[in-house]
């Protein structure tokens, strides 16, 4: 495997649901420590400071480390686990999926289940099963057996899914592309900046708990106090059956995306245009995206202090917020090149001009 595939595989297969990011954070730390000065705040965010040719402007990159998952909330007397979702899950993608419960005794494998359809009355079989009616089965027959395995309320639950390169050699399948792809982007960009000049100081923040309310972004932006910010995210590919162009025209392999809108942020317009103009100058295909039902770390970062010019650059993925998402390697590579080019252009005059 080459460096890009190794990076994406290592990050996506790591465990780290909101509030329980320690395993993935230690991996990210190993990647960041050779690239700049790494600190960790009290919430658990990692911030890597990379000096350029000037102390200011302070450019913040943010990609969140956490992935969607669950938490054990109750063990029934029969030995089944009831759970709390950590992040947004679509009920229809859950049944029959395998999960890993991380316990003080080690990892325990389980499967998400519900009442067997064979035992349901006809009028219930066609209804979507809701999360509240699901359970996790670890093969136990009693609460005592579950407790003997080390499972306790409060234990985190991670989707069980591996990383795969798909048949065309370019599409990649894994859990947690939201947002390990953003974390990977900031690592790849810092690696390129080791041999390239940039007229600013870059603060690359691998944030925590984005999926439960942008909590890591809220604290990390206070540490950085940036002059400008670029959010690095997985975006939503609309090139699947049933999606009309006015809902989404974003396609796998169509290039990185720039968001013109999400539910908690409208980007700084001059910064947005700088992204578009830079992509055009470099002949990087760029897709225009909008997300009406979600938000990113930018929702907290752009409101810091008296405001921070902020934009979101994304890599489109199919089937995000499930056990298995698909993205395209060329979209990732082009996003890295676009990001590095932007960092080389964000000098003091340019950043000052964003808010004039």
C-alpha positions as CSV (number, residue, x, y, z in Angstrom):
1,X,0.0,0.0,0.0
2,X,1.2,3.5,-0.8
3,X,1.2,6.3,1.8
4,X,-2.2,7.7,1.0
5,X,-4.0,4.4,1.2
6,X,-2.0,3.5,4.4
7,X,-3.0,6.8,6.0
8,X,-6.7,6.4,5.1
9,X,-6.8,2.8,6.2
10,X,-5.1,3.4,9.5
11,X,-7.3,6.3,10.4
12,X,-10.7,4.9,9.4
13,X,-10.1,1.5,11.0
14,X,-9.1,3.2,14.3
15,X,-11.8,3.4,17.0
16,X,-13.0,6.8,18.3
17,X,-16.7,7.6,18.9
18,X,-17.6,11.0,20.4
19,X,-16.1,11.4,23.9
20,X,-14.0,8.2,23.5
21,X,-11.5,9.4,20.9
22,X,-8.3,8.2,22.7
23,X,-7.5,5.3,20.3
24,X,-7.7,7.4,17.2
25,X,-6.1,10.4,18.9
26,X,-2.9,8.5,19.7
27,X,-2.6,7.5,16.0
28,X,-3.2,11.1,14.8
29,X,-0.6,12.3,17.4
30,X,2.0,9.9,15.8
31,X,1.4,11.4,12.4
32,X,1.4,15.0,13.6
33,X,4.4,15.1,15.9
34,X,7.0,15.1,13.1
35,X,5.1,17.9,11.4
36,X,5.0,20.7,14.0
37,X,4.4,21.6,17.7
38,X,1.6,19.4,19.0
39,X,-0.5,20.3,22.0
40,X,-3.7,18.8,23.5
41,X,-6.4,20.8,25.2
42,X,-8.6,19.7,28.1
43,X,-11.4,18.6,25.8
44,X,-9.1,16.2,23.9
45,X,-8.4,18.2,20.7
46,X,-4.9,17.9,19.1
47,X,-3.5,21.1,17.7
48,X,-0.4,21.0,15.5
49,X,1.3,24.4,15.0
50,X,3.4,24.7,11.8
51,X,5.4,27.9,11.4
52,X,5.6,29.6,8.0
53,X,7.4,32.7,7.0
54,X,5.2,34.9,9.3
55,X,3.7,34.6,12.7
56,X,0.4,35.9,11.4
57,X,-2.2,35.4,9.9
58,X,-3.1,32.4,12.1
59,X,-4.7,29.9,9.8
60,X,-6.8,27.2,11.4
61,X,-7.5,23.8,9.7
62,X,-10.1,21.7,11.4
63,X,-11.0,18.0,10.8
64,X,-12.9,16.0,13.4
65,X,-11.5,12.7,14.7
66,X,-14.7,11.3,16.1
67,X,-17.0,8.9,14.2
68,X,-20.6,8.1,14.8
69,X,-21.2,5.2,17.2
70,X,-23.2,4.3,20.3
71,X,-22.9,3.9,24.1
72,X,-24.3,1.1,26.3
73,X,-27.1,2.5,28.5
74,X,-28.8,-0.6,29.9
75,X,-28.3,-4.3,30.2
76,X,-31.5,-6.3,30.4
77,X,-31.9,-9.3,32.7
78,X,-31.9,-11.5,29.6
79,X,-28.4,-10.2,28.6
80,X,-29.2,-7.8,25.8
81,X,-27.7,-4.3,25.5
82,X,-29.8,-1.2,25.0
83,X,-27.9,1.8,23.6
84,X,-27.7,5.5,23.1
85,X,-26.7,6.7,19.6
86,X,-23.6,9.0,19.5
87,X,-24.2,11.0,16.4
88,X,-26.9,10.8,13.7
89,X,-27.9,7.3,12.6
90,X,-30.6,6.4,10.0
91,X,-32.6,3.6,11.6
92,X,-32.7,1.6,8.3
93,X,-29.0,1.0,8.1
94,X,-28.6,-0.6,11.6
95,X,-30.2,-4.0,11.8
96,X,-27.9,-6.9,11.3
97,X,-24.8,-4.8,11.6
98,X,-21.9,-6.0,13.7
99,X,-20.4,-3.7,16.4
100,X,-17.6,-3.7,18.9
101,X,-18.2,-2.9,22.6
102,X,-15.0,-1.5,24.1
103,X,-14.8,-2.7,27.7
104,X,-12.3,-2.7,30.6
105,X,-11.7,-6.4,29.8
106,X,-11.1,-5.8,26.0
107,X,-13.3,-5.7,22.9
108,X,-16.6,-7.6,22.8
109,X,-18.3,-8.4,19.5
110,X,-22.1,-7.9,19.1
111,X,-24.8,-7.6,16.5
112,X,-27.7,-5.1,16.3
113,X,-31.0,-6.9,16.4
114,X,-34.8,-6.5,16.9
115,X,-37.8,-8.7,17.2
116,X,-37.7,-11.5,14.5
117,X,-40.0,-10.7,11.6
118,X,-41.2,-14.3,11.6
119,X,-42.8,-13.6,15.0
120,X,-44.4,-10.3,14.1
121,X,-48.0,-9.8,13.0
122,X,-48.3,-8.9,9.4
123,X,-49.1,-5.2,10.0
124,X,-45.7,-4.7,11.8
125,X,-43.5,-6.4,9.3
126,X,-43.5,-3.5,6.8
127,X,-42.8,-0.9,9.4
128,X,-39.3,0.6,9.9
129,X,-37.8,-0.6,13.2
130,X,-36.8,2.4,15.4
131,X,-33.5,2.5,17.3
132,X,-35.4,2.5,20.6
133,X,-36.8,-1.0,19.8
134,X,-33.4,-2.4,18.8
135,X,-30.8,-4.1,21.0
136,X,-27.3,-5.4,20.8
137,X,-26.8,-9.2,21.2
138,X,-23.4,-10.4,22.4
139,X,-24.6,-14.0,22.5
140,X,-25.2,-13.9,26.3
141,X,-28.2,-15.5,28.1
142,X,-28.3,-13.3,31.2
143,X,-27.2,-10.0,32.7
144,X,-24.6,-11.8,34.7
145,X,-23.0,-13.3,31.6
146,X,-22.8,-9.8,30.1
147,X,-21.2,-8.4,33.2
148,X,-18.7,-11.2,33.3
149,X,-17.6,-10.2,29.8
150,X,-16.8,-6.8,31.2
151,X,-19.6,-4.8,29.6
152,X,-20.9,-1.9,31.6
153,X,-23.3,1.0,31.0
154,X,-21.2,3.9,29.6
155,X,-19.0,1.6,27.4
156,X,-18.5,3.0,23.9
157,X,-19.7,1.0,20.9
158,X,-18.0,1.2,17.5
159,X,-19.2,0.0,14.1
160,X,-17.2,-3.1,13.0
161,X,-16.1,-2.6,9.4
162,X,-12.7,-2.8,7.6
163,X,-11.1,-0.6,4.9
164,X,-11.1,-1.9,1.3
165,X,-9.9,-0.7,-2.1
166,X,-12.7,-1.4,-4.5
167,X,-12.7,-3.0,-8.0
168,X,-11.8,0.1,-10.0
169,X,-8.7,0.7,-7.8
170,X,-9.8,4.3,-7.1
171,X,-12.9,4.0,-4.9
172,X,-12.3,3.3,-1.3
173,X,-14.8,1.6,1.2
174,X,-14.6,2.1,4.9
175,X,-16.4,3.2,8.1
176,X,-15.6,6.6,9.6
177,X,-14.7,8.6,6.5
178,X,-16.8,11.2,8.3
179,X,-14.5,12.7,9.3
180,X,-11.3,10.7,9.2
181,X,-10.9,12.0,5.6
182,X,-10.8,15.5,7.0
183,X,-8.2,14.5,9.6
184,X,-6.2,12.8,6.8
185,X,-6.4,16.0,4.7
186,X,-4.8,18.1,7.4
187,X,-2.0,15.5,7.9
188,X,-1.3,15.3,4.2
189,X,-1.3,19.1,3.8
190,X,1.2,19.5,6.7
191,X,3.4,16.9,5.2
192,X,3.5,18.8,1.9
193,X,4.2,22.1,3.8
194,X,7.4,20.6,5.2
195,X,9.0,21.4,1.8
196,X,6.9,24.4,0.7
197,X,6.7,28.0,1.9
198,X,3.6,29.5,3.3
199,X,3.2,33.2,4.5
200,X,1.4,32.4,7.8
201,X,1.3,30.1,10.7
202,X,-0.9,27.0,10.3
203,X,-2.8,25.4,13.2
204,X,-4.1,22.0,12.3
205,X,-6.8,20.9,14.7
206,X,-8.0,17.3,14.9
207,X,-11.1,17.9,16.9
208,X,-13.4,15.8,19.1
209,X,-17.1,15.4,19.6
210,X,-18.2,17.1,16.4
211,X,-21.0,14.6,15.9
212,X,-22.6,15.5,19.2
213,X,-22.7,19.3,18.8
214,X,-19.3,20.7,17.6
215,X,-17.9,20.5,21.1
216,X,-14.3,20.2,20.2
217,X,-14.5,23.0,17.7
218,X,-15.8,25.3,20.4
219,X,-12.8,24.8,22.7
220,X,-10.0,24.4,20.1
221,X,-10.9,27.7,18.4
222,X,-10.3,29.4,21.7
223,X,-6.8,27.9,21.9
224,X,-5.9,28.9,18.3
225,X,-7.8,32.3,18.1
226,X,-7.5,32.2,14.3
227,X,-7.6,34.9,11.7
228,X,-9.1,32.6,9.1
229,X,-10.3,28.9,9.1
230,X,-10.7,26.1,6.6
231,X,-12.9,23.2,7.7
232,X,-12.1,19.8,6.2
233,X,-15.0,17.4,5.9
234,X,-16.6,14.5,4.2
235,X,-19.4,15.7,2.0
236,X,-22.5,13.9,0.7
237,X,-22.4,12.4,-2.8
238,X,-25.7,12.7,-4.6
239,X,-24.9,10.4,-7.5
240,X,-27.1,7.5,-6.3
241,X,-30.5,6.4,-7.6
242,X,-33.4,8.6,-6.7
243,X,-31.5,11.9,-6.1
244,X,-32.4,14.8,-8.3
245,X,-29.8,17.4,-9.4
246,X,-31.5,20.2,-7.5
247,X,-31.1,18.1,-4.3
248,X,-27.4,17.3,-5.0
249,X,-25.3,17.3,-8.1
250,X,-22.1,16.2,-6.2
251,X,-20.6,13.1,-7.8
252,X,-17.9,10.7,-6.7
253,X,-14.8,11.4,-8.7
254,X,-15.9,14.9,-9.6
255,X,-13.4,16.7,-7.5
256,X,-13.4,18.3,-4.0
257,X,-16.4,20.3,-3.0
258,X,-16.8,23.8,-1.5
259,X,-20.0,24.4,0.6
260,X,-22.1,27.4,-0.2
261,X,-24.4,26.7,2.7
262,X,-25.0,24.4,5.7
263,X,-27.5,24.5,8.5
264,X,-25.2,26.5,10.9
265,X,-22.9,28.5,8.6
266,X,-22.8,30.6,5.4
267,X,-19.1,30.8,4.4
268,X,-17.2,34.0,4.1
269,X,-18.0,35.0,0.5
270,X,-14.5,36.3,-0.4
271,X,-12.9,33.2,1.1
272,X,-15.3,31.0,-0.8
273,X,-14.5,32.8,-4.0
274,X,-10.7,32.4,-3.3
275,X,-11.3,28.7,-3.1
276,X,-13.2,28.7,-6.4
277,X,-10.6,31.0,-8.2
278,X,-7.7,28.9,-6.9
279,X,-9.2,25.7,-8.1
280,X,-9.9,27.2,-11.5
281,X,-6.3,28.5,-11.8
282,X,-4.9,25.1,-10.9
283,X,-7.4,23.3,-13.2
284,X,-8.7,21.3,-10.2
285,X,-12.4,20.3,-10.8
286,X,-14.4,21.8,-8.0
287,X,-18.0,20.9,-7.1
288,X,-20.5,23.3,-5.5
289,X,-22.3,21.7,-2.5
290,X,-24.9,22.7,0.0
291,X,-26.1,20.8,3.1
292,X,-29.5,21.8,4.3
293,X,-29.8,19.2,7.1
294,X,-26.4,19.2,8.8
295,X,-23.5,21.3,9.9
296,X,-19.7,21.2,10.5
297,X,-17.1,22.4,13.0
298,X,-17.4,25.7,11.1
299,X,-20.7,26.4,12.9
300,X,-18.7,27.0,16.1
301,X,-15.5,28.3,14.7
302,X,-16.9,31.1,12.5
303,X,-18.6,32.6,15.5
304,X,-15.5,32.8,17.7
305,X,-14.8,36.2,19.3
306,X,-15.9,38.8,16.8
307,X,-16.0,36.3,13.9
308,X,-13.6,34.2,11.8
309,X,-13.8,34.1,8.0
310,X,-14.5,30.4,7.4
311,X,-15.1,28.0,4.5
312,X,-15.7,24.2,4.2
313,X,-13.8,22.1,1.7
314,X,-15.1,18.5,1.4
315,X,-14.4,15.1,-0.2
316,X,-17.7,13.5,-1.3
317,X,-18.7,10.1,0.0
318,X,-21.6,7.8,-0.6
319,X,-23.5,6.3,2.3
320,X,-22.0,8.4,5.1
321,X,-23.4,7.8,8.6
322,X,-23.5,4.1,8.1
323,X,-21.1,1.2,8.6
324,X,-19.6,1.6,5.1
325,X,-19.0,4.7,3.0
326,X,-17.3,5.1,-0.4
327,X,-15.1,7.9,-1.6
328,X,-12.8,8.4,-4.6
329,X,-9.1,8.7,-4.2
330,X,-8.7,11.4,-6.9
331,X,-11.1,13.6,-5.0
332,X,-8.9,13.3,-2.0
333,X,-5.7,13.9,-3.9
334,X,-7.2,17.0,-5.5
335,X,-8.4,18.3,-2.2
336,X,-4.9,18.1,-0.8
337,X,-3.5,20.0,-3.7
338,X,-6.2,22.7,-3.5
339,X,-5.7,23.0,0.3
340,X,-1.9,23.5,0.0
341,X,-2.3,26.1,-2.7
342,X,-4.8,28.0,-0.6
343,X,-2.4,28.0,2.4
344,X,0.3,29.5,0.2
345,X,-2.0,32.3,-0.8
346,X,-3.3,33.3,2.7
347,X,-0.9,36.1,3.5
348,X,-1.7,39.0,5.8
349,X,-3.1,41.3,3.0
350,X,-5.3,38.5,1.6
351,X,-6.7,37.6,5.0
352,X,-7.3,41.2,5.9
353,X,-9.2,41.7,2.6
354,X,-11.7,38.9,3.5
355,X,-13.5,41.2,5.9
356,X,-13.2,44.6,4.4
